[in-house]
């Protein structure tokens, strides 16, 4: 669904632009050195927009040093404190995320909006199922999709009444069906870019499952302009998961796609070990590659032929494929070294072409 274009630093979202991958630091923002180091790790993994918590003016002051040390857009996440929002803007934030309902009275909202206007930066607003107003919860009987939509519209109208329309919108729930339903409803009512995500999704295993279902469903509907896979733990894992969701939805061609069989009684080589090792080996490769790791002769040769590089296992050995052709037969112990060598050669070849 077509949305308006919003510029966040050197990155544009909406209007058919590629869906941008976001994450959020979990360091103390006042510790600029640690925060910069974490952002460097996120950027290496493929993060395209990064958000930092700004609970006070002191944290906002640290944004200047952070901003000067990174190359991706920096978003300040602010609640309750209008002065922190203004300070974040003054210290170079490329976007701020606020809840107009808790930032203060109309005078304070106007002050934040005027600062954002002067800096030519957008504001992200939205609704979170965990922080809906009591009157909204009472009216809609809980954190339903309609309650979320009503809350979002209310927050958008606050900014619009202040003559501000450089807006990004999010509408999050930890309940996947509610989350998807809310995004589908709001997408029919506004043309502001949508930030996709499932809030409080949990640790990596469950977070990826919830996010893949919700975000994947919305992306396949044509809904969404930027996304974050929220994970309890290392935020770098959010980036890998987000890129995998985009690739699975056919929205990204960069990076490595690994196809591997679930194994069965016919498999006589350690496919799990080989596939896991190759996944780690290739996780930071940006060149578009398709690698098949297959255990036997049933589907193995067919999948391997369709991949850029593939292995079809046999009894203690494997056939190596490249571009659909059999290259050689190797014993099980040499499969990994040979695959790594072939991958590096192909990456070098692809990089030379570009």
Buried (B, 14 or more C-beta within 10 A) or exposed (E): EEBBEBBBBEBBBBEEBBBBBBBBBBBBBBBBEEBBBBBBBBBEBBBBBBBBBBBBBEBBBBBBBBBEBBEBBBBBBBBEBBBBBBBBBBBBBBBBBBBBBEBBEEEBBBBBBBBBBEBEBBBBBBBBBEBBBEEBBEEBEEBBBBBBBBBBBBBBEBBEEBEBEBBBBBBBBBBBEBBBBBBBBBBEEBEBBBBBBBBBBBEBEEBBBBBBBBBBBBBEEEBBBBBBBBBEEBBBBBBBBBBBBBBBBEBBEEBBBBBBBEBEEEBBBBBBEBBBBBBEBBBEBEBBBBBBBBBBEBBBBEBBBEBBBBBBBBEEBBBBBBEEEBBEEBEBEBBBEBBBEBBEEBBEEBEEEE
